[in-house]
Each structure stands twice: as structure tokens, then as C-alpha cells.
Amino acid sequence: MRYVLYILTQKSVFVQEYRKHHQIYVFSNKVFDLDL
């Protein structure tokens, strides 16, 4: 279980419990490729 913290447009976006690799999350019209 890994925790990734991203701060976007003065907001905290907290991604929890992500087990898959190369998942794509779209935050505020932006695509972040999370590779952990």
C-alpha cells in the first residue's frame, strides 16, 4: 500500500491504496501517469 500526495491548484489530492502500475488519474483537466 502506497500513498501519493499531489498538490494541484492549491488543493491536496490524496491517492490511497493503489496497487496497480501505470494507472492514469485525471485531476483538474490534467493527466498524471503514476508509475510506482
FIFIGU-348302 format. One record per residue (C-alpha): residue in three letters; x, y, z. Coordinates in steps of 0.1 Angstrom, whole numbers, plus 5000, padded with zeros to 4 digits. Layout:
% FIFIGU-348302
ALAXYZ
...
//
This chain:
% FIFIGU-348302
MET500050005000
ARG501550334989
TYR500350684995
VAL500950954969
LEU500351324976
TYR499851574949
ILE499251944954
LEU497252084924
THR495752434922
GLN496252494959
LYS494352174967
SER495551854981
VAL494751544961
PHE495351224981
VAL495550894963
GLN495250594986
GLU495850224982
TYR496750204947
ARG498249874938
LYS498249874900
HIS501150004879
HIS500850274853
GLN497450404864
ILE496350724849
TYR494550984871
VAL492951294857
PHE492951584881
SER491751934871
ASN491951854834
LYS495451724838
VAL496651374833
PHE499251234857
ASP500850904849
LEU501650744882
ASP504450484879
LEU505350334912
//
